[in-house]
Amino acid sequence: MDGEGLIELKFRLADGSDIGPSKYRPAMTVASLKEKVVAHWPRDKENGPKTLNDVKLIHAGKILENNKTLAESRLQVGEFPGGVITMHVVVRPPVSDKKNEKLQNESLGKPRCSCSIL
């Protein structure tokens, strides 16, 4: 492949650092991009994503859907000739197991409403 028709992307993290830029085919899915982000996440950063479900990619104010390709996500190949498209990365913060257990235990001891509307 000679590189023509590829889309050059970089991924902006919450702290302002970037992953990339790299070139991708327009037929690549958003889920595949998320896998790349997870694989290339800087090891020195805390709270990195563990799976692609922990990551959301945002472009032009829209959250991109996993099953769509770059082309379907309306990333125009010729939109920015020679330019790099920046996608923002949002990571779902990890929820500690202790916190979940505490919330579950607290909810078990509290009285619940058992109202019935007729």
N, C-alpha and C positions, 0 to 999 in steps of 0.2 A: 504494500500500500504506500503510495507516494505522499501521503499526508493531506492531500487535497480533499476537502469536504469534511475534515475532522473539526471538532469543536474543542477549543482550548478553554479549560476550566481551572479555577482555583477555588479552594474551599476556605472561607474565612471563619476562624474559630472565635469563641466568645471573648478571648483575651486580645484579639486583634491580630494574632499570628495566622499564617496561612499554611495550607497543605497544597502543594502544587506550585505552579501550573503544570498540567499535563493535558495531552490531547486524547479525545475520546470519539468513538464513532457515533453518529446520530441515532443508530439503531440500539445503542446500549440502554438498558433499563435503569431507572432510578435506584432500584434495589441493588443492582450491580455497583453503581456509584457509591452507595452507602457502604457496601462491603469493602470497597477501596479505601474509604475514609476510615473505617474501623481498623483496617490492616495497616494504614499509614499514620495512625494517630501518634503524635509525639509521646514517647515513653516517659519523658520527664514531667508530663502534665498529669495532675491528679484527676480522679473521677472521669476517666475516659470511658467511652462506650464499650460495652461487652459484646453486643449484637447489633445488627442493622436496625432492629426495632427500637433501640435506644436513641437513634439518630433521626432528625428531621432536616431535610434540605429545603431551603427557601430561596426562591429566585423571583425577583420583581414582585415581592410581597405575597407570593403564593407558595404554599407548602406543596412540594412535588409528591405525586403518588407513586408508590413502589412499582406498580404494574405498568406504568407508562414509560415510553422511550424518551430520549432527549428530544427527538423530533416532535413527538406527540405533546411534549411539555412546552412546546412553542419556543424552543431555543433555536432561533434562526441561525443557520450556518453562516450566511453572508451578512448577518446583522452588524457585526463589528469586524470589518476586514482587518486581519492582523492583530485584533484585540483579544483580550482575555476576559471571559465572563466570570464574574465572582458569584459564588453561591454561599449563602450563610448557613452555618451548621449549628443546630440546636441539639444539645444532648439532654436526654431525660436524666435527672439526677438519680443516682442509685438510692434505693430505700433500704436502710439497714434492717436486718431481720429482727433485731431487738426492738426497734421502733414499732414494727408491725405486730410483734407479739404483745407489746405493752398496750397498743390500741385495741387489739382483740380482747385481751384480758379485761381492760376497763369497760368495754362495751358489754361484756358478758354479765358484769355485776350491776349494771344500771337497769332500772326498770324501763320497760318499753311501753309505748302506747299500743293498746289493743282495741282501738275504737273501730266501730263498724258503722258505715254510712248506709242507711236503708233507702 
